[in-house]
């Protein structure tokens, strides 16, 4: 008499590293390679072949993590925006600070992320304001603008009309900051990084006070 035998596949760790850990490592490697290639070739000129070559991985491993190039781009942008968002949110806990000090601290954290690794600044400016990847970028711009408004307003109240105007101001500043940072990295702006941050912060506060002079 035959009986069905259910065989459970056992996937053993390779050199002490589990399959899931290896998969995560490859995914991180692909994202990092995408930063390098996109910074050199721009996002639209970045290919799956180039990313795999930079990461030292075959296409098999690319498609293990991402369905296509656009899905990788979306993941890369989400990762960068999450890093920037965390930096701004960390400034929101200091609402007792004077407005300019608070805004300066938030912008300084963002500029540090973009200038400590210039690849991130190049990817950021390539997508923010350019709509290379519309769905992700549109929401990212709005999300960052909303965080900037929170940073400016702290615990103060504003009318819906004021918030709408402040969101517009913040959106312009988000895109403008990306351009200013890349111009600084390219040597077209000769300020120190501290002075660059100071100028952006001063403009942000001045713009906000055109809507809310009481801030």
LINVENFEN-V147399 format. One line per field, one symbol per residue. ss: DSSP state (@ for helix, = for strand, . for the rest). phi: phi as a letter, one per 20 degrees, with the letter a starting at -180 (. if undefined). psi: psi as a letter, one per 40 degrees, with the letter a starting at -180 (. if undefined). A space follows every 50 residues. Layout:
ss=???
phi=???
psi=???
This chain:
ss=.............=..=.@@@@@@@@@@@@@@@@@@@@@@@.@@@..@@@ @@@@@...@@@@@@@...@@@@@@@@@@@@@@@@@@@@@@@@......@@ @@@@@@@@@@@@@@@@.@@@@@@@@@@......@@@@@@@@@@@@@@@@@ @@@......@@@@@@@@@@@@@@@@@@@@@@@@@@.......@@@@@@@@ @@@@@@@@@@@....
phi=.ecfdedefddefdlndfffffffffffffffffgffffedmffeedfgf fffffmcefgffffdcfaffffgfffffffffffgfffgfeffdfffggf fffgffffffffgfefcggffffgffdfndlfcggffgffgfffffffff ffflefecfgffffffffgffffffffgfffffffenfddffffffffff ffffffffffecfef
psi=hiihhhhhhhhiihfehiddddddddddddddddddddddeiddehiddd ddddefiiddddeddidadddddddddddddddddddddddeefeeiidd ddddddddddddddddgddddddddddheefdgddddddddddddddddd dddbeiiiiddddddddddddddddddddddddddeeeheiidddddddd ddddddddeddgee.
